[in-house]
Amino acid sequence: MRDTRESRLLLILLVAVAFALITVDIKGGEGSPLGGARRAAAGLLGPVESGTAGLVNPVAGTIRAVRDASTHQQRLDEITKENTELRQRLASSDTAAGRTKQLDDLLHTAGSGGYTVKAAQVIAIGAAQGFSWTITIDAGSDDGLTRDMTVINGQGLVGRVTTVAPTTATVLLASDPGFTAGIRLEGSDEIGFAAGQGTSPMRVELLNGKAQVKNGDRVVSFGSPSGRPFVPGVPIGRVVQVQATPGQLTKTVLVEPYVQFTRLDLIGVVVVPPRSDPRDSVLPPKPTAGANTPAAQPQQPAGPSATAAGGN
């Protein structure tokens, strides 16, 4: 239709009629003269509306379900994250408690022996090639460490320092096949040399081929001049086998170390040796009669408190 004066008048007239019909219908209520027409229109359009609603409602429901599922998944993710963080905090607490126990054991051992130690943490292990058993610790020359210092933990002898950098140091473990240390048997004072054998018990050669030794006897470090590389009295382990060596000038025994070399974490480097040899006072208590297994953890008697030269 062209936009002419007549078409505009017709449009205005139609709008006016529509408003008049709406007014009459509203005032008439159920008795409105337009009720029949309205019901007829509803009868024609109702099925169409129902069908349209039947098509639209599932789509709307699906949209709501997807939206709700997204909300539920988001909440589930939040709960999972919270649980993970809680487990991490608990694990961190367990780790802190474990290290506190290690530090207490280390200081008790150092106090009983009169050793001044620098506490440090293991931060790396050496390469497995060549049967090399070494660890790297987070203390070095800046902390007063030098070569050939004795390394211990709460159970006993760990090894000796071999190389030192400003903030780190390398420790040769007593389990290394190249490790050798002078030892002394508890009570009898028989002396000899202990050598590492990896995961196997240490091999000890007693200088006296007729020495009286039996399973369960304990071994401590003999010590070196000026305490380098070994201070005296550090627990090493207990005899688990006496090998038959008839006619030999020496006697060979196998010693199970107290230290678990595959589970090292907190250690102590002896920076000042004891004023006197602690002898056997740092050894763990002997097992009581009827015990099935010997004690593996040293329990030191009361003694002077260890002086920790710093800590980590």
C-alpha positions as CSV (number, residue, x, y, z in Angstrom):
1,M,0.0,0.0,0.0
2,R,1.3,3.4,-0.9
3,D,1.8,5.9,1.8
4,T,-1.1,8.3,0.9
5,R,-3.3,10.6,2.8
6,E,-6.2,8.0,2.4
7,S,-4.1,5.1,3.8
8,R,-3.0,7.1,6.9
9,L,-6.7,7.9,7.6
10,L,-7.6,4.3,7.2
11,L,-4.9,3.2,9.7
12,I,-6.1,5.7,12.3
13,L,-9.6,4.5,11.9
14,L,-8.7,0.8,12.4
15,V,-6.7,1.7,15.5
16,A,-9.6,3.6,16.9
17,V,-12.0,0.7,16.3
18,A,-9.6,-1.7,18.0
19,F,-9.4,0.4,21.1
20,A,-13.2,0.6,21.1
21,L,-13.6,-3.2,20.9
22,I,-11.0,-3.7,23.7
23,T,-12.9,-1.3,25.9
24,V,-16.3,-2.9,25.3
25,D,-14.8,-6.4,25.9
26,I,-13.2,-5.4,29.3
27,K,-16.4,-3.7,30.5
28,G,-18.6,-6.6,29.4
29,G,-16.7,-9.3,31.3
30,E,-18.1,-12.8,30.7
31,G,-21.2,-11.3,29.1
32,S,-19.3,-9.3,26.6
33,P,-20.7,-9.4,23.1
34,L,-17.2,-10.3,22.0
35,G,-17.0,-13.3,24.3
36,G,-18.1,-15.7,21.6
37,A,-15.5,-14.5,19.1
38,R,-12.8,-14.7,21.8
39,R,-13.8,-18.3,22.7
40,A,-13.8,-19.2,19.0
41,A,-10.4,-17.7,18.6
42,A,-9.2,-19.6,21.7
43,G,-10.6,-22.8,20.3
44,L,-8.7,-22.3,17.1
45,L,-5.5,-21.1,18.6
46,G,-5.4,-23.3,21.8
47,P,-4.2,-26.5,20.1
48,V,-1.5,-24.4,18.3
49,E,-0.4,-22.9,21.6
50,S,-0.4,-26.3,23.3
51,G,1.7,-27.8,20.5
52,T,4.1,-25.0,20.6
53,A,4.4,-25.3,24.4
54,G,5.0,-29.0,24.0
55,L,7.9,-28.3,21.7
56,V,9.3,-25.4,23.7
57,N,9.0,-26.7,27.3
58,P,11.4,-29.7,26.8
59,V,13.9,-27.3,25.3
60,A,13.5,-24.9,28.2
61,G,13.7,-27.8,30.7
62,T,16.9,-29.0,29.0
63,I,18.4,-25.5,29.2
64,R,17.5,-25.3,32.9
65,A,18.9,-28.8,33.5
66,V,22.2,-27.9,31.7
67,R,22.4,-24.7,33.7
68,D,21.7,-26.5,37.0
69,A,24.2,-29.3,36.1
70,S,26.8,-26.7,35.4
71,T,26.1,-25.1,38.8
72,H,26.3,-28.6,40.5
73,Q,29.5,-29.4,38.7
74,Q,31.0,-26.1,39.7
75,R,30.1,-26.8,43.4
76,L,31.5,-30.3,43.1
77,D,34.7,-29.0,41.7
78,E,34.9,-26.5,44.6
79,I,34.4,-29.3,47.2
80,T,37.0,-31.4,45.5
81,K,39.4,-28.6,45.5
82,E,38.7,-27.9,49.2
83,N,39.2,-31.6,50.1
84,T,42.5,-31.7,48.1
85,E,43.7,-28.6,49.9
86,L,42.8,-30.1,53.3
87,R,44.6,-33.3,52.5
88,Q,47.6,-31.3,51.5
89,R,47.5,-29.4,54.8
90,L,47.2,-32.6,56.7
91,A,50.1,-34.1,54.8
92,S,52.1,-31.0,55.5
93,S,51.3,-31.2,59.2
94,D,52.3,-34.9,59.2
95,T,55.6,-34.0,57.5
96,A,56.2,-31.2,59.9
97,A,55.5,-33.5,62.9
98,G,57.9,-36.1,61.4
99,R,60.7,-33.7,61.0
100,T,60.2,-32.4,64.5
101,K,60.6,-36.0,65.7
102,Q,63.7,-36.4,63.6
103,L,65.2,-33.1,65.0
104,D,64.4,-34.2,68.6
105,D,66.2,-37.6,68.0
106,L,69.1,-35.9,66.3
107,L,69.6,-33.4,69.2
108,H,69.3,-36.2,71.8
109,T,71.9,-38.2,70.0
110,A,74.2,-35.2,69.7
111,G,73.6,-34.2,73.4
112,S,74.4,-37.7,74.6
113,G,77.7,-37.7,72.6
114,G,78.6,-34.1,73.3
115,Y,78.6,-33.4,69.5
116,T,77.9,-29.8,68.3
117,V,75.9,-30.3,65.1
118,K,74.7,-28.2,62.2
119,A,71.2,-29.5,61.2
120,A,70.6,-29.8,57.5
121,Q,68.1,-31.3,55.1
122,V,68.7,-33.8,52.3
123,I,67.8,-32.1,49.0
124,A,69.2,-34.6,46.5
125,I,70.6,-38.1,46.1
126,G,73.6,-39.1,44.1
127,A,73.4,-41.1,40.8
128,A,72.9,-44.8,41.2
129,Q,75.6,-45.6,38.6
130,G,78.9,-47.0,39.9
131,F,77.3,-48.0,43.3
132,S,77.7,-44.5,44.5
133,W,75.8,-43.8,47.6
134,T,75.8,-40.0,48.2
135,I,73.4,-37.3,49.2
136,T,73.4,-33.5,48.9
137,I,72.4,-31.4,51.9
138,D,71.3,-27.7,52.1
139,A,74.3,-26.5,54.2
140,G,77.8,-25.6,53.1
141,S,80.9,-23.6,53.8
142,D,78.7,-20.5,54.6
143,D,77.4,-22.6,57.5
144,G,80.9,-23.6,58.7
145,L,81.1,-27.0,57.0
146,T,84.3,-28.4,55.7
147,R,85.5,-31.7,54.2
148,D,85.8,-34.8,56.4
149,M,83.2,-33.9,58.9
150,T,81.1,-36.6,60.5
151,V,77.4,-36.8,59.5
152,I,74.9,-38.3,61.9
153,N,71.1,-38.5,62.5
154,G,69.0,-39.6,65.4
155,Q,69.8,-43.3,64.8
156,G,73.6,-43.1,64.3
157,L,76.3,-42.8,61.7
158,V,75.2,-41.5,58.3
159,G,78.5,-40.8,56.6
160,R,81.1,-38.1,56.1
161,V,81.3,-34.8,54.1
162,T,83.3,-35.2,50.9
163,T,82.8,-31.9,49.0
164,V,81.6,-28.5,50.1
165,A,80.1,-25.5,48.2
166,P,78.9,-22.2,49.8
167,T,75.4,-23.4,50.4
168,T,75.5,-27.2,49.8
169,A,77.6,-30.2,50.6
170,T,77.9,-33.8,49.4
171,V,77.9,-36.6,51.9
172,L,79.3,-40.1,51.2
173,L,77.0,-42.5,53.0
174,A,78.3,-45.3,55.2
175,S,76.5,-47.8,52.9
176,D,78.7,-46.9,50.0
177,P,81.2,-49.7,49.0
178,G,84.0,-47.1,49.1
179,F,83.2,-46.1,52.7
180,T,85.5,-47.2,55.5
181,A,85.5,-46.3,59.2
182,G,87.2,-47.5,62.3
183,I,84.9,-49.2,64.7
184,R,84.9,-50.6,68.3
185,L,82.8,-53.3,69.8
186,E,80.7,-52.4,72.8
187,G,82.1,-53.8,76.1
188,S,85.0,-55.8,74.7
189,D,86.7,-52.7,73.0
190,E,87.8,-54.9,70.1
191,I,88.5,-52.7,67.2
192,G,88.4,-53.1,63.4
193,F,87.2,-51.5,60.2
194,A,83.7,-51.3,58.7
195,A,83.0,-51.1,55.0
196,G,79.7,-50.3,53.2
197,Q,78.0,-52.9,51.0
198,G,75.1,-51.0,49.6
199,T,71.8,-52.4,50.7
200,S,73.5,-55.4,52.4
201,P,74.8,-55.3,56.0
202,M,78.2,-53.6,56.5
203,R,81.3,-55.8,56.5
204,V,83.5,-55.5,59.6
205,E,87.0,-56.8,59.9
206,L,88.0,-57.2,63.5
207,L,91.8,-57.0,64.0
208,N,91.8,-59.8,66.5
209,G,91.0,-63.0,64.8
210,K,90.2,-64.6,68.2
211,A,87.9,-61.9,69.3
212,Q,84.8,-63.1,71.1
213,V,81.8,-61.7,69.2
214,K,78.2,-62.9,68.8
215,N,75.0,-61.8,67.1
216,G,73.4,-58.8,68.7
217,D,76.7,-57.2,69.8
218,R,76.7,-53.5,69.0
219,V,79.3,-51.4,67.2
220,V,80.2,-47.7,67.5
221,S,82.7,-45.5,65.7
222,F,86.3,-45.6,67.0
223,G,87.0,-42.0,66.2
224,S,89.8,-40.2,64.3
225,P,92.4,-37.7,65.4
226,S,90.8,-34.3,66.0
227,G,87.4,-35.9,65.2
228,R,88.1,-35.9,61.4
229,P,86.6,-37.6,59.5
230,F,84.9,-39.5,62.4
231,V,84.0,-38.5,65.9
232,P,84.0,-41.4,68.5
233,G,81.0,-43.1,70.0
234,V,78.5,-42.8,67.2
235,P,76.2,-45.8,67.0
236,I,76.8,-47.8,63.8
237,G,74.7,-51.0,64.1
238,R,74.5,-54.5,65.6
239,V,76.2,-57.8,64.5
240,V,73.8,-60.1,62.5
241,Q,76.4,-62.7,61.4
242,V,79.8,-64.0,62.5
243,Q,81.6,-65.6,59.6
244,A,83.9,-68.5,60.1
245,T,87.5,-67.5,59.5
246,P,89.6,-70.3,61.1
247,G,93.3,-69.6,61.0
248,Q,92.8,-66.0,59.9
249,L,94.5,-63.1,61.6
250,T,91.2,-61.1,61.5
251,K,87.6,-62.0,62.1
252,T,84.8,-61.0,59.8
253,V,81.3,-60.1,61.0
254,L,78.3,-58.5,59.3
255,V,76.7,-55.5,60.9
256,E,73.1,-54.2,60.2
257,P,73.3,-50.4,60.4
258,Y,70.9,-48.5,62.6
259,V,70.5,-45.8,59.9
260,Q,68.0,-46.4,57.1
261,F,70.0,-44.9,54.2
262,T,67.0,-44.9,51.8
263,R,64.9,-42.8,54.1
264,L,67.2,-39.9,55.0
265,D,65.7,-36.5,55.5
266,L,67.0,-34.5,58.4
267,I,70.7,-35.0,59.3
268,G,73.3,-33.3,61.4
269,V,76.9,-32.4,60.6
270,V,79.3,-32.5,63.6
271,V,81.1,-29.2,63.4
272,V,82.7,-29.5,66.8
273,P,83.8,-33.0,68.2
274,P,83.2,-34.0,71.8
275,R,85.6,-33.0,74.5
276,S,85.9,-36.7,75.5
277,D,85.0,-40.1,74.1
278,P,81.4,-40.9,75.0
279,R,82.3,-44.6,74.7
280,D,79.0,-46.6,74.6
281,S,76.7,-44.0,76.1
282,V,75.0,-43.1,72.8
283,L,74.0,-46.7,71.9
284,P,70.3,-47.7,72.1
285,P,69.2,-49.7,75.1
286,K,69.8,-53.5,74.9
287,P,66.6,-55.5,74.2
288,T,64.9,-56.8,77.3
289,A,64.8,-60.6,77.9
290,G,62.1,-62.3,75.8
291,A,62.0,-59.5,73.2
292,N,61.4,-60.8,69.7
293,T,63.5,-58.1,67.9
294,P,66.3,-56.0,69.1
295,A,65.8,-52.2,69.4
296,A,66.6,-50.4,66.3
297,Q,66.2,-46.8,67.5
298,P,68.9,-45.4,69.8
299,Q,67.5,-44.0,73.1
300,Q,70.1,-41.9,74.7
301,P,70.5,-41.5,78.4
302,A,70.2,-38.1,80.0
303,G,73.2,-36.0,79.1
304,P,74.2,-32.5,78.1
305,S,72.0,-30.8,75.6
306,A,73.4,-30.7,72.1
307,T,74.5,-27.4,70.7
308,A,72.8,-26.9,67.3
309,A,74.9,-24.6,65.1
310,G,71.9,-23.3,63.3
311,G,69.1,-25.4,61.7
312,N,66.9,-25.7,58.8
